[in-house]
Amino acid sequence: MIVKVQKEDFTTQNQIEDLKNSCKEIPGAITSFVGYVRDYSNGERITSLNIEHYHGMTEKMLMEISQKASQKWPLLGTLIIHRYGELNT
């Protein structure tokens, strides 16, 4: 289980390759969710979104989510990357 909380942007494909390489065997599938900053909300233009987090608590909660998923399904690995700071459209 890998949890990263970071300001820096990342390349999704590189992270998927790193996850795949960290598994003991080659996974048959990798599922991902990628969130984006919308350019409009309630009819108003948005150019960025500032995300704050509570250091320590964020990592703890994301690790719990990862652990629950691993208990429910036979996963070979998990990777959660949560960005914070200013995210642009």
C-alpha positions in Angstrom: 0.0 0.0 0.0 1.4 3.4 -1.0 -0.1 6.7 0.0 1.4 10.0 -1.3 0.1 13.5 -0.3 2.0 16.0 -2.4 1.9 19.5 -4.0 3.8 18.4 -7.1 2.0 17.3 -10.2 2.8 13.8 -11.5 2.6 11.7 -14.6 -0.2 9.1 -14.2 1.5 6.5 -16.5 4.8 6.7 -14.6 2.9 6.1 -11.3 1.0 3.2 -12.8 4.3 1.6 -14.0 5.8 2.1 -10.5 2.8 0.4 -8.9 2.9 -2.4 -11.4 6.7 -2.9 -10.7 6.1 -3.0 -6.9 3.6 -5.9 -7.2 4.9 -9.5 -6.5 3.3 -10.7 -9.6 2.0 -9.0 -12.8 -1.5 -7.6 -12.2 -4.2 -8.6 -14.6 -5.7 -5.1 -14.4 -5.1 -1.7 -12.9 -8.0 0.6 -12.1 -7.6 4.3 -11.7 -9.5 7.4 -10.8 -8.2 10.8 -11.8 -9.9 14.0 -10.7 -9.6 17.3 -12.5 -10.4 20.9 -11.7 -13.5 21.9 -13.6 -13.5 25.1 -15.7 -17.0 26.0 -14.7 -19.1 25.6 -11.5 -22.7 26.9 -11.1 -22.2 28.9 -14.3 -19.1 30.7 -13.1 -15.6 30.3 -14.7 -13.0 28.7 -12.5 -9.3 29.0 -13.2 -7.9 27.1 -10.1 -8.8 25.4 -6.9 -6.9 25.6 -3.7 -6.9 22.3 -1.7 -5.8 22.3 1.9 -5.2 19.2 4.1 -4.5 18.4 7.7 -1.0 16.9 7.7 -1.0 13.5 9.4 -4.7 13.0 9.3 -4.9 13.0 5.5 -2.4 10.2 5.3 -4.0 8.2 8.1 -7.5 8.4 6.5 -6.2 7.5 3.0 -4.2 4.5 4.4 -7.4 3.3 6.1 -9.3 3.5 2.8 -6.5 1.5 1.2 -6.5 -1.1 4.0 -10.3 -1.5 3.8 -10.1 -2.1 0.0 -7.3 -4.6 0.5 -9.4 -6.5 3.1 -12.4 -6.6 0.8 -10.7 -7.6 -2.4 -7.5 -9.6 -3.2 -5.4 -6.7 -4.4 -1.8 -7.0 -5.4 -1.1 -3.4 -4.5 -2.7 0.0 -4.0 -1.5 3.6 -4.7 -3.3 6.7 -3.6 -1.9 10.1 -4.6 -3.7 13.1 -3.1 -2.6 16.5 -4.3 -3.0 19.8 -2.3 -2.2 23.4 -2.9 -3.2 25.4 -6.0 -4.5 23.2 -8.8 -5.2 24.9 -12.1 -7.7 24.1 -14.8 
